[in-house]
Amino acid sequence: MGLKKGTTNNPAGRPAGTPNKLTADLRQRINEVLENNWHTIEADIKALEPKDRLLFIEKLLKYTVPTLQATSLSVDYEKLSDEQLDHIIDELKNSVANESKR
């Protein structure tokens, strides 16, 4: 059964949007560790093999760059004109031809 969305068994609980103290403290400590050891971390990264360095940087990127969500595209081909359909077919043919040249 559960509760309706937006309701809680504890109406006097933490208001929505209020950050968790433990999470904020943990993030602050992690930032301090990184700041205090940055030169060592940089040296360690530079000491890695190029392949390992790229893998490490790739793993760090997910914390700085937002990830893209998959998108879907649906087209009602019945509503397209003959000219629009011809254009789509030409684009697909060109795309396949360019891929086969590679």
C-alpha positions, 0 to 999 in steps of 0.5 A, a space after each residue: 500500500 504505502 503512502 501517497 506521494 508527498 506525504 510522510 509518517 513524520 510531518 515534523 521531519 526535515 523539510 524538503 531540500 534541506 541537505 543531510 548534515 552527514 553528507 555535507 560533513 563527508 563532502 567537506 572532509 573529502 574536499 579537505 583531503 584532496 586539497 591537502 594532498 593535491 600535489 601528491 595526487 598530481 604526481 601519482 596521476 603523472 606516474 601512471 601509464 597513459 592508458 591507466 591515466 586516461 581511465 582514471 580521468 574518465 572515472 573522475 569526469 562523472 563527478 564533474 560533467 553531467 551524464 547524458 540521458 538516453 533519448 528516444 525518437 518516435 516519428 509518425 511516418 503516416 503524417 509525413 509528406 512524400 517529400 519529407 520521406 524522400 529526404 529521410 531516405 536520401 539522408 539514410 542512403 548517404 549515411 550508409 554510403 559514408 559508413 561503407 567508405 570508412 
